[in-house]
Every structure is written in C-alpha cells, then in structure tokens.
Amino acid sequence: MSLDQSTSRRKFLHSSAVAAASFFIVPRHVLGGKGFIAPSDKLNIAAVGCGGKADVNIRLAHNNGSDNIVALCDVDDREAKKYRAQFSSAPYFQDYREMFDKVGKTFDAVIVSTPDHMHAPIAMAAMQLGKHVYVEKPLTHDIYEARMLTEAARRYKVVTQMGNQGSSGDATRIIETAIQKKMIGHVHTVYCWTNRPVWPQGVRSPKDKGESQPVPAGVNWPLWLGTAPNRDYHEAYMPTRWRGYWDFGTGALGDMGCHFMDVPFRALKLKYPTSVECSVGSVYSDFFQEAFYDDVCPPSSAIHLTFPSEDKKVKEIKFSWFDGGIRPPLPDGVEYHEMFREIDGGMLFIGTKGMLAGGLFGNNPILLPSSKFAGKALPAPVKPLVDGKTEGHQQQWVKACKQGYGAYTSSSFDEAGPLTETVLMGNLATRSYLAREGGKFPGRKKLLWDGKSMKITNFDYANQFVKRQYNGGYTL
C-alpha cells in the first residue's frame, strides 16, 4: 500500500467512526446484513395458518401494529378471511412453499399455526431460509421431527419459540423455584391429568366407515393433507377436529401434554425417559377395539414414564399422565377440592417432605397437606417474569427475534424439542400397545427407550412410530 493510499484509508476510517458515533440506533436499511434487525425496526412476520390458534398468535405478535404481518398463508380461504381483510396489503397464498419462494425476502420470521402433521416441514423450510420461527404445540407430530428441528435451530442460528404459553407464566417459575429449593423434599413422583379430549376420539372415523363429502369451495384438500396419506375429504377432519386422528393430530396428550408436563419437565430438569408403558380406554361394538385406534386416538389413556433423576437422593422419577377424565389417586391427608381444583386438569409433585399441586400451566400452586404447610409461602421465582405473562409469550419471541440468535425465549427449541419428544413418547406407547400380531397384543409391555439413539430397544415394532413416512413429496 502506498503512502497516499494509507493516508486516505486512515481518513476514511476516522470519518466513518465519527459518523457511526452520531447514531444511537442505525436503521436496518442502512446497515443491511442478513438476519440483522435494529431495535427501532418492526419485525416483519409471515403467518402460515390463519384460523384457530393462529387467531391468537397473529393478534399478539402483531400487537396492535408494533410489528408487521407482511404475508399470509392458509389452505382454507374461509379461515383466512378475517386476516386477509385486516392485512389487505399482505400477499396471500395457499401453499407455504410458494410464499417462501415468491416473497421470502420480505419477512424475517414465520408463525406456524397448522395441524400437527405440517409443523415440521414448514418450520424446517423457514429455518433453512434463516427465518426465526414460532411453532404451535406440540412442536412436531413425531419424535424424529422434534429432534431434527431442535438441531436445525442451532445450526441455522434462529430464534425459536413453541406455543406453550404457560412456559411464560408466573406459576411455571414459582413451581420451578419451589421444587429446586426442596420445599417438599426430594421429588420422586409426578402426576399430570387433563379433561381432554373435548373432540371426537375413540369412534370410527369416516375413513373406516367409507364416508366422504364434496370438498368445500376455497379448501385446497391436497395441500391440507400435506404429509399425510391420501384420504377423501370429510368435515370431521377440518377445520378444528383433526386432533383425534393419528394422521393429522397427536390426541389429548399432544394437545395438552406440552402445557401440563412442561412445568415438571423444567422444575426437575428432566432429560429423555428410560421407559414407558400405557393403558387405554375401550370402546366396544361390532368392530374390534383395535380397528378404531388404527385411525383415531383412544378416548382416554394412562401413560407411565420413568426418568433418571438429577437429584442424587432419588434414583428415578415416576411420571404418570392421565387424560379423558381419568385422574390419579388422591393422596392421604389431601382434600379432593385441594387437588382437583380446575376443570382443565392439573399436576401433583410428591416429595419426601410433602406435595405441591397446581392447575393448568401450574396456576394457583399450593403446598400439601395444607395442615402441614399452613402459613408457609411459596418462594419468589428465581427466573425473571415475562412481560404480560402468558399473553406476552408471542411478544417475547418477537423481541428476541429483534435481538438475534441467543436471545432468551421461554420455550426455545432447546427446551421444547426434548419436551415434545417426551410427550410423543406416550403416543408411541399407545400405538404400540394396540399392535396386534397373531391374535396377541405383544405391544402391551413396558417399552425401554434409548433417548440418544431414538430407539425402543425391546420391541422393534414400536420404532415405526418414532419417524413417519411423508407423502406428497414433502421432506425435512
């Protein structure tokens, strides 16, 4: 470099430094750079799914205009009507792949509020484009997908959040603190239960009965089926009753497990379970029981998981889940109204010095027996509370997206992925339980799980439910 060049370079660097120092916030259009969002900017968001839970997610992410909804996608024009009218300048698509291809450069982040079977391919495609993602619960339809999304979020360095809003609530943090401070001693047993399903489960599906209906105007049925095997349209599947069908949903456990099980999962720092077993409710008719459950989730189930314990005083943690109105036993010294206080369900931690109960999201936690803990207050949470509590869940993600990869969210995929794997382990057990070979039910046993390898080690038949086969040309 010549003397003149060197002098010119020093003058340029000095002038640049002075100019930069005059700005506290530099607009994104000045700085540029992939993935950079200045604090003064609005987050530009695309929404895949515009009805149902999307109505909450879009509204709270938009936050009365503090951030932008710049693209919309839904396979059902009827569900998209409200937001197409509100965000009339946002281009609308029925196929998310077309939206990503045509207007992908206009948005920074994607909200995925579709049926469970489409969560993973949409979220993966978004992350591969460097987009931050918010995905409704459960994170995925099967265990393999959850592992892949968790790893992909780290690889693509994007901000993530699963839609279990209770993870942003006060109660989750209060219970986590109380358990880790050993207020009830060393926890060895956990119960979670829910009143779900409140949609049809355990009944013969239209597919099993050979029923079909004309596809309504505005519905793209092949796109709605997405990764699922082909079947004829019926109103029993959409827009809201898909949860009880294995091809699309994950049943009562998938719907509510990420809400209830999240609290003990965090409080006890649980990892992968080591075993799972289950039993399911029965529906009798002229049809064999198992024929119902080949296509439709059972009306009720009890799932029993075993986890290694982080607490050296406890060898393993017994964790049981009950749905369909089934409830765990009432412990001695506890009144019925103390434990079963909420219609949605609840949770109970049992330790060596007492118990702790809570409702949905761990709300209204109480130490039990009440006679023993009279006047004893639960501790203030160690982790910071979320602005807006559960309703701040979407905005917490929005703000983290503006800060960039590494910013804290309550249910990042590092948390949500392993939780979802655990929740879906119950469905793996249920579907294995209903296996019928040679007139017997070989799946009715305790299944042993190798979490690292994602494999059942004592019943190979069950491993088909770890990873499903996609139809329609979709991939991860």
Summary of the structure (lengths in Angstrom):
residues: 476
radius of gyration: 24.5
end to end distance: 49.6
largest distance: 95.0
contacts: 1617
relative contact order: 0.16
helix: 38%
strand: 17%
